[in-house]
Each structure stands twice: as C-alpha cells, then as structure tokens.
Amino acid sequence: MNNEKDITILAIETSCDETAASVVRNGYEVLSNIVNSQIESHKRFGGVVPEVASRHHVENITMVIEEALVEAHMTWEDIDAVAVTEGPGLIGALLVGINAAKALALAHSKPLIPVHHIAGHVYANHIEERLTFPMLALVISGGHTELVLMKDHMAFEVIGETRDDAVGEAYDKVARTIDLPYPGGPHVDRLAASGEDVLEFPRPIMDDYDFSFSGLKSAVINKLHNLNQKGISYNKEDVAASFQASVIDVLTTQTFKALEDYDIKQLLICGGVAANRGIRARMEMMCDSNDIKLLIPPLNLCTDNAAMIGAAAYYQYIAGKFGTMDLNGRSNIDL
C-alpha cells in the first residue's frame, strides 16, 4: 500500500484497567493520548477485578474517544483507520474497546486494525526514537515477561518467556505480603532504594532465556512467615531491596545472555515494570559497560496507553493487514 501521504490513526486500548484512546500520525507523531485510569476503583480489592474494569470501560469509552479527537483537532474525515487492542488481556475489557472500534470503523467507513498488546508496548519507544534492527526487546509488565528478537518492523520472535508468574505479578504479591497498597510495584521500588540486600533470596536462572518468578515469590513469603513465627523483626525496606536485587539479577543475566548469543547491540525495555528505577539503573549500567544501545520509553508510555497501539498499527496499515467485522477479543494470543 502506498504510504507517501500522512496516515492518521485513531487507536483504542482497553486490555486491562485503563480506558485509552489516541490519535497518532505516521506511527510516531502523537496528536493526543487520553488515558482514564481505574486504579482508585481497584485499590480496595488489592488488584484488578475484571467485571469492575469492564463496567468502567463501558462508562468511559465514548468520552475518552471524543476527548482524543478534540485534543488532536481532528474530525472523522481526517482519520484513515481505527486501531484497537485485540489481546492479550481481560476478555470483557477487550470486548468493550473492540466493539467500540468496530462500530466506529463501520459507521465512518474506515479500515479496522487489530493490534497485539505486546507489539504496542514494543512500539511505545518508536514514538520517542525510531526503532532500528536487529533489536532485542525485554517486555516486563504485570502479565508478561518476555524476550523478543526483532529483525524488522512487526517481525517478532519470542526467544524467552516466563514459565509461571510475570515479574509485575510477583512485585504485586510481594507488596501485598508487606502490606503495601496496590499497585505494589512502584512502592516496592521506592522502598528498595532505602534498604539493603540482606535476606539473600534465590536467583532462579534458567538454562535457556526463560524466566521464573514463582519460586522467588514463595521464598519471600516463606521467609517472612518464618521470621514472624520466631518473633524476629525485619524492616520492609530490606525485604523490598532483597527481592528487587534478585529480580534485577535474573532479568539482567537472562537478557545479557541473549544479547551475547544473538550478537545484538540494541536493547529495548518496555512494559509497565520498565518504569522501575532500580531495573532501569542496572540495565543502563550493563549496556554502558558492554557498548549496547539501550532504549526505554518515557514513564507515561511504559504503562498501558493507546498511543503505543497507534504506533504499531501504522506498520500494519502500510502492510495492508486489516481486520474484519467478526474481530473478537482474545485473552491469549501469540505475538
């Protein structure tokens, strides 16, 4: 498909607990990026409740889309396509965005572009700095921990993934164990900066490029349970620092192993956990000492948003990869 003219895409993201819409031109120029977060609604439950998330998406989706168009100073005549997250994610939440996208695409005679949520996270950095290849992407979020090899745009090869818990899920469970509020990741990261790695939690290193955090999470819970039974006090800062040190060692070891084996000199870190200051600092140190270019999206593009969906959708548009009106949400979908 000819891509000489500007391509402007309205993108929608509702895979979890953010209702988001964005207008993106040519895959990197963000004209608007509206995110309506539900964190306050889910805090009292200690995690995202799917039914509550879906209900909030229904309440907010029209308003968020309209706000994205207004902020971008766009009408439907200016929009070339409608993109939406197809999966993975919470199926009820996904369906709200998908049905809104299908209705808008049909009503305004626009092509429909289904986008993989993880592809969106990868392309979040493309908004700030154009991606070059070959490249290795480390995707770390509440639901995903993956190493993805890319040799061209939208060409993904998953070479490593978690065998059990995602790293963000482990952060939230450890946070709950030491009575930190949801979402736990930012609170653990903040406390870790004031603590010391004195509890010696295990470093589960796989022989390949995979990850495993279930054992580490259990080790933290069991250690604190044993200390409590013995009446031995501990401080939360040291728990956070010890847990985070283990996580960082695992992530950097597996990532560097893949970089060396595939002779890759560019690393992209993306997903919500990419906002973690401790992880960012260690990765920067590793890349600096090994002459590897490191790309990390700004904090507002690490967490779920629709601009990243619009960025990835652009490359599907120019390749002519569109969806149809029977598009459905998929809670699990290969990258």
GUVO-898886 format. One line per field, with one value per residue (C-alpha): x, y, z; residue number from 1; residue in three letters. Coordinates in nm, 4 decimals. Layout:
N
X <- c(X  ...) .
Y <- c(Y  ...) .
Z <- c(Z  ...) .
k <- c(NUM  ...) .
r <- c(ALA  ...) .
This chain:
335
X <- c(0.0000  0.1248  0.2402  0.3636  0.0827  0.0390  -0.1511  -0.3566  -0.4926  -0.7381  -0.6253  -0.8168  -0.6729  -0.8884  -0.6964  -0.6951  -0.7882  -0.7085  -0.9594  -0.7388  -0.7675  -0.5079  -0.4632  -0.1252  0.0163  0.2694  0.3438  0.5229  0.3573  0.1156  -0.1594  -0.3490  -0.3140  -0.6018  -0.5829  -0.8613  -0.7156  -0.9225  -0.6549  -0.8570  -1.1545  -0.9438  -0.7244  -0.9722  -0.9706  -0.5900  -0.5935  -0.7955  -1.1468  -1.2390  -1.6113  -1.5476  -1.2918  -1.5358  -1.8095  -1.5788  -1.4703  -1.8350  -1.8924  -1.5806  -1.5073  -1.7202  -1.5955  -1.2305  -1.2559  -1.4278  -1.1652  -0.8857  -1.0361  -1.0954  -0.7438  -0.5987  -0.8199  -0.9416  -1.2737  -1.3569  -1.2679  -0.9078  -0.8856  -0.7519  -0.8128  -0.9287  -0.6910  -0.7718  -0.6037  -0.7158  -0.5370  -0.3980  -0.5900  -0.9089  -1.1671  -1.4526  -1.2345  -1.1012  -1.4519  -1.5548  -1.2750  -1.3172  -1.6904  -1.6410  -1.3725  -1.5859  -1.8854  -1.6763  -1.4979  -1.8293  -2.0097  -1.7314  -1.6165  -1.2650  -1.0323  -1.0087  -0.6652  -0.6343  -0.3114  -0.1305  -0.0930  0.2755  0.3503  0.2104  0.4449  0.7413  0.6386  0.5907  0.9590  0.9192  0.7279  1.0411  1.3128  1.2732  1.3415  1.6375  1.7151  1.8215  1.6997  1.6151  1.3106  1.2627  0.8904  0.8186  0.4711  0.2041  0.1091  0.4184  0.7898  0.9350  1.2492  1.1582  1.4024  1.3156  1.4867  1.2340  0.9164  0.6376  0.8587  0.8574  1.0350  0.9798  1.3031  1.2330  0.9280  0.8150  0.7315  0.4978  0.4448  0.5169  0.7603  0.4938  0.2655  0.5479  0.6003  0.2322  0.2224  0.5369  0.3988  0.0797  0.2861  0.4481  0.1198  0.1907  -0.1038  -0.1957  -0.0345  0.2640  0.5480  0.6155  0.6002  0.8484  1.0814  1.0627  1.1336  1.4148  1.6122  1.6316  1.7007  1.9832  2.0044  2.0497  1.7845  1.9596  1.6607  1.7263  1.8157  1.6224  1.8329  1.7059  1.9417  1.7731  1.6359  1.3211  1.2247  1.0645  0.9455  0.7019  0.9768  1.1202  0.7780  0.7250  1.0720  0.9861  0.6518  0.8053  1.0991  0.8734  0.6382  0.9328  1.0666  0.7220  0.6875  1.0251  0.9415  1.2326  1.1748  1.2623  1.2119  1.0150  1.2952  1.5308  1.2604  1.1969  1.5688  1.6439  1.3526  1.4313  1.8004  1.7054  1.4654  1.7252  1.9939  1.7601  1.6451  1.9949  2.1524  1.8976  1.8861  2.2633  2.2896  2.0502  2.2271  2.5591  2.4284  2.2446  2.5157  2.2642  2.3812  2.0426  1.8133  1.4608  1.2908  0.9156  0.6005  0.4798  0.7705  1.0128  0.9250  1.1098  1.4084  1.6214  1.5791  1.6437  1.9644  2.1091  2.0204  2.1833  2.4977  2.5053  2.4539  2.7086  2.9800  2.9089  2.8611  2.4909  2.2396  1.9546  1.6063  1.3433  1.0163  0.9355  0.7352  0.3988  0.4448  0.5592  0.2151  -0.0876  -0.1877  -0.3356  -0.0527  0.1587  -0.1279  -0.1444  0.2324  0.2243  -0.0934  0.0786  0.3055  0.0083  -0.1689  0.1137  0.1380  -0.2360  -0.3072  -0.6616  -0.9306  -1.2930  -1.6232  -1.6017  -1.2995  -1.3192  -1.1163  -0.8550  -0.7325  -0.4317  -0.2732  0.0735  0.2905) .
Y <- c(0.0000  0.3478  0.5290  0.8553  1.0580  1.1083  0.8270  0.9259  0.6502  0.6615  0.3922  0.2366  0.0370  -0.1385  -0.4573  -0.4146  -0.1219  0.1827  0.3199  0.4877  0.6494  0.8285  0.9882  0.9022  1.0194  0.8112  0.5796  0.8288  1.1722  1.1665  1.4251  1.3174  1.0456  1.0182  0.7653  0.7186  0.5100  0.2877  0.2361  0.4058  0.1753  -0.1415  -0.0426  -0.1641  -0.5101  -0.5347  -0.5992  -0.5601  -0.7062  -0.7956  -0.7244  -0.3845  -0.2995  -0.3854  -0.1725  0.1284  0.0844  0.0918  0.4099  0.5884  0.4685  0.7205  1.0155  0.9119  0.8684  1.2036  1.3720  1.2199  1.3603  1.7027  1.7293  1.6272  1.8846  1.6049  1.5069  1.1675  1.2979  1.3294  0.9709  0.6991  0.3924  0.2720  0.0522  -0.1458  -0.3896  -0.7420  -0.9172  -1.0428  -0.9049  -0.9372  -1.0639  -0.8462  -0.5365  -0.6127  -0.6547  -0.3036  -0.1480  -0.3880  -0.3319  0.0447  0.0252  -0.1933  0.0369  0.3449  0.1797  0.0652  0.3948  0.6031  0.3540  0.3245  0.0209  -0.1710  -0.2711  -0.5298  -0.4863  -0.7195  -0.5544  -0.6505  -0.5184  -0.1906  -0.1897  -0.2505  0.0343  0.2770  0.3602  0.4212  0.7356  0.8804  0.7300  0.5337  0.1621  0.0098  -0.3568  -0.6169  -0.5497  -0.7378  -0.6301  -0.7160  -0.6910  -0.6650  -0.5952  -0.7220  -1.0013  -1.0528  -1.1225  -1.1962  -1.1579  -1.0774  -1.0775  -0.8351  -0.8226  -0.5910  -0.3957  -0.6138  -0.9252  -1.0782  -1.3935  -1.4764  -1.6412  -1.6335  -1.6020  -1.6624  -2.0203  -1.9107  -1.5643  -1.2460  -1.0124  -0.7467  -1.0055  -1.1095  -0.7464  -0.7058  -1.0253  -0.9363  -0.5867  -0.7340  -0.9550  -0.6482  -0.4525  -0.2120  -0.0763  -0.1768  -0.1428  -0.2711  -0.2362  0.1372  0.1069  -0.1837  0.0104  0.3170  0.1176  -0.0786  0.2424  0.2772  -0.0876  -0.3405  -0.6825  -0.8771  -1.1507  -1.3482  -1.4516  -1.7037  -1.6092  -1.8536  -1.8640  -2.0905  -2.2708  -2.1047  -1.7483  -1.8165  -1.6648  -1.7976  -1.5835  -1.8129  -1.9682  -1.6286  -1.5002  -1.8087  -1.7696  -1.4156  -1.5202  -1.8221  -1.6219  -1.3570  -1.6225  -1.7974  -1.4698  -1.3837  -1.7258  -1.6822  -1.3297  -1.1876  -0.8364  -0.7131  -0.3895  -0.3566  -0.1645  -0.4637  -0.7019  -0.4763  -0.4292  -0.8024  -0.9014  -0.6357  -0.7285  -1.0863  -0.9750  -0.7436  -1.0136  -1.2553  -1.0029  -0.8755  -1.2232  -1.3682  -1.0555  -1.0242  -1.3951  -1.3445  -1.0270  -1.2111  -1.5277  -1.3361  -1.0681  -0.7851  -0.4331  -0.2703  -0.3446  -0.2108  -0.2420  -0.1847  -0.2542  -0.1162  -0.2569  -0.0699  0.2314  0.0654  0.2849  0.0016  -0.2076  0.0906  0.1815  -0.1716  -0.2140  0.1204  0.0092  -0.3257  -0.1658  0.1109  -0.1369  -0.3615  -0.0961  -0.1787  0.0903  0.0971  0.2259  0.2774  0.4646  0.7626  0.6751  0.7814  0.5392  0.2433  0.1803  0.0961  0.3686  0.3940  0.5890  0.2716  0.0862  0.3574  0.3385  -0.0367  -0.0098  0.2206  -0.0619  -0.2944  -0.0244  0.0198  -0.3604  -0.3841  -0.6037  -0.5183  -0.6811  -0.7598  -0.7074  -1.0534  -0.9410  -1.0800  -1.0333  -1.2952  -1.3248  -1.5250  -1.4601  -1.5329  -1.2364) .
Z <- c(0.0000  -0.0831  0.2314  0.0780  0.2369  0.6098  0.7802  1.0841  1.3066  1.5956  1.8427  2.1324  2.4259  2.6894  2.7672  3.1464  3.3706  3.1580  2.9092  2.6499  2.3079  2.0981  1.7586  1.6042  1.2730  1.0766  1.3675  1.5907  1.5977  1.8919  1.8426  2.1545  2.4161  2.6648  2.9493  3.2042  3.4882  3.7175  3.9851  4.2593  4.1920  4.2178  4.5139  4.7720  4.6135  4.6036  4.2286  3.9105  3.9224  3.5604  3.5929  3.7515  3.4831  3.2039  3.3593  3.3849  3.0216  2.9115  3.1119  2.9832  2.6294  2.4370  2.6406  2.6045  2.2251  2.1837  2.4008  2.1909  1.8706  2.0241  2.1665  1.8292  1.6492  1.4222  1.2685  1.1226  0.7768  0.8990  1.0299  0.7964  1.0158  1.3569  1.5563  1.8692  2.1054  2.0121  2.3002  2.5229  2.8180  3.0186  2.7715  2.8959  2.8932  2.5452  2.4053  2.5090  2.3058  2.0145  1.9822  2.0004  1.7311  1.5036  1.5398  1.4586  1.1659  1.0202  1.0778  0.9228  0.6542  0.7954  0.7895  1.1176  1.2535  1.5347  1.7342  1.9740  2.3143  2.3464  1.9970  2.1271  2.4255  2.1943  1.9650  2.2550  2.2189  1.8435  1.9385  2.1010  1.8825  1.5595  1.6002  1.4146  1.3670  1.4702  1.8207  2.1399  2.3422  2.7092  2.7846  3.1581  3.2936  3.5283  3.2894  3.0739  3.0951  2.7519  2.5443  2.1843  1.8929  1.6103  1.2725  1.1060  1.1789  1.3232  1.2942  1.6433  1.7593  2.1268  2.2443  2.6189  2.8425  3.1977  3.2905  3.5688  3.7221  3.5325  3.7064  3.7704  3.9271  4.1613  4.2611  4.3477  4.5558  4.7494  4.8068  4.9496  5.1830  5.3410  5.3492  5.0638  4.8611  4.5068  4.2598  4.4553  4.2058  4.2477  4.6282  4.6340  4.4043  4.6319  4.9493  4.7839  4.7383  5.1191  5.2040  5.1770  5.0119  5.3355  5.3099  5.0345  4.8267  4.5444  4.1856  3.9624  3.6428  3.3619  3.1222  2.8232  2.8045  3.0065  3.3405  3.6591  3.9481  4.1305  4.3449  4.4314  4.5337  4.7516  4.9050  5.0160  5.1648  5.3441  5.4797  5.6309  5.7698  5.9412  6.0829  6.2171  6.3816  6.5527  6.6610  6.4629  6.3364  5.9882  5.8010  5.4808  5.3114  5.3361  5.2115  4.9117  4.8405  4.8693  4.6467  4.3875  4.3824  4.2967  4.0241  3.8711  3.8724  3.6934  3.4340  3.3535  3.3436  3.1027  2.8873  2.8573  2.7747  2.4816  2.3665  2.3551  2.1897  1.9166  1.8851  1.9309  2.0118  2.0761  2.3709  2.4229  2.7618  2.7690  2.9681  3.2990  3.5022  3.2736  3.4902  3.7819  3.8729  4.0078  3.6939  3.4663  3.6524  3.6371  3.2703  3.1889  3.3705  3.1875  2.8473  2.9053  3.0013  2.7009  2.4294  2.3846  2.2929  2.5430  2.4607  2.7327  2.6696  2.8931  3.2038  3.0587  2.7667  2.9805  3.1273  2.9115  2.6665  2.3174  2.1522  2.1519  1.9790  1.7128  1.6611  1.5964  1.3864  1.1371  1.0185  0.9812  0.7807  0.5298  0.5011  0.4323  0.7358  0.8398  1.0489  0.9673  1.1441  1.3027  1.5081  1.8600  2.1762  2.2624  2.6201  2.4996  2.1619  2.0254  1.9384) .
k <- c(1  2  3  4  5  6  7  8  9  10  11  12  13  14  15  16  17  18  19  20  21  22  23  24  25  26  27  28  29  30  31  32  33  34  35  36  37  38  39  40  41  42  43  44  45  46  47  48  49  50  51  52  53  54  55  56  57  58  59  60  61  62  63  64  65  66  67  68  69  70  71  72  73  74  75  76  77  78  79  80  81  82  83  84  85  86  87  88  89  90  91  92  93  94  95  96  97  98  99  100  101  102  103  104  105  106  107  108  109  110  111  112  113  114  115  116  117  118  119  120  121  122  123  124  125  126  127  128  129  130  131  132  133  134  135  136  137  138  139  140  141  142  143  144  145  146  147  148  149  150  151  152  153  154  155  156  157  158  159  160  161  162  163  164  165  166  167  168  169  170  171  172  173  174  175  176  177  178  179  180  181  182  183  184  185  186  187  188  189  190  191  192  193  194  195  196  197  198  199  200  201  202  203  204  205  206  207  208  209  210  211  212  213  214  215  216  217  218  219  220  221  222  223  224  225  226  227  228  229  230  231  232  233  234  235  236  237  238  239  240  241  242  243  244  245  246  247  248  249  250  251  252  253  254  255  256  257  258  259  260  261  262  263  264  265  266  267  268  269  270  271  272  273  274  275  276  277  278  279  280  281  282  283  284  285  286  287  288  289  290  291  292  293  294  295  296  297  298  299  300  301  302  303  304  305  306  307  308  309  310  311  312  313  314  315  316  317  318  319  320  321  322  323  324  325  326  327  328  329  330  331  332  333  334  335) .
r <- c(MET  ASN  ASN  GLU  LYS  ASP  ILE  THR  ILE  LEU  ALA  ILE  GLU  THR  SER  CYS  ASP  GLU  THR  ALA  ALA  SER  VAL  VAL  ARG  ASN  GLY  TYR  GLU  VAL  LEU  SER  ASN  ILE  VAL  ASN  SER  GLN  ILE  GLU  SER  HIS  LYS  ARG  PHE  GLY  GLY  VAL  VAL  PRO  GLU  VAL  ALA  SER  ARG  HIS  HIS  VAL  GLU  ASN  ILE  THR  MET  VAL  ILE  GLU  GLU  ALA  LEU  VAL  GLU  ALA  HIS  MET  THR  TRP  GLU  ASP  ILE  ASP  ALA  VAL  ALA  VAL  THR  GLU  GLY  PRO  GLY  LEU  ILE  GLY  ALA  LEU  LEU  VAL  GLY  ILE  ASN  ALA  ALA  LYS  ALA  LEU  ALA  LEU  ALA  HIS  SER  LYS  PRO  LEU  ILE  PRO  VAL  HIS  HIS  ILE  ALA  GLY  HIS  VAL  TYR  ALA  ASN  HIS  ILE  GLU  GLU  ARG  LEU  THR  PHE  PRO  MET  LEU  ALA  LEU  VAL  ILE  SER  GLY  GLY  HIS  THR  GLU  LEU  VAL  LEU  MET  LYS  ASP  HIS  MET  ALA  PHE  GLU  VAL  ILE  GLY  GLU  THR  ARG  ASP  ASP  ALA  VAL  GLY  GLU  ALA  TYR  ASP  LYS  VAL  ALA  ARG  THR  ILE  ASP  LEU  PRO  TYR  PRO  GLY  GLY  PRO  HIS  VAL  ASP  ARG  LEU  ALA  ALA  SER  GLY  GLU  ASP  VAL  LEU  GLU  PHE  PRO  ARG  PRO  ILE  MET  ASP  ASP  TYR  ASP  PHE  SER  PHE  SER  GLY  LEU  LYS  SER  ALA  VAL  ILE  ASN  LYS  LEU  HIS  ASN  LEU  ASN  GLN  LYS  GLY  ILE  SER  TYR  ASN  LYS  GLU  ASP  VAL  ALA  ALA  SER  PHE  GLN  ALA  SER  VAL  ILE  ASP  VAL  LEU  THR  THR  GLN  THR  PHE  LYS  ALA  LEU  GLU  ASP  TYR  ASP  ILE  LYS  GLN  LEU  LEU  ILE  CYS  GLY  GLY  VAL  ALA  ALA  ASN  ARG  GLY  ILE  ARG  ALA  ARG  MET  GLU  MET  MET  CYS  ASP  SER  ASN  ASP  ILE  LYS  LEU  LEU  ILE  PRO  PRO  LEU  ASN  LEU  CYS  THR  ASP  ASN  ALA  ALA  MET  ILE  GLY  ALA  ALA  ALA  TYR  TYR  GLN  TYR  ILE  ALA  GLY  LYS  PHE  GLY  THR  MET  ASP  LEU  ASN  GLY  ARG  SER  ASN  ILE  ASP  LEU) .
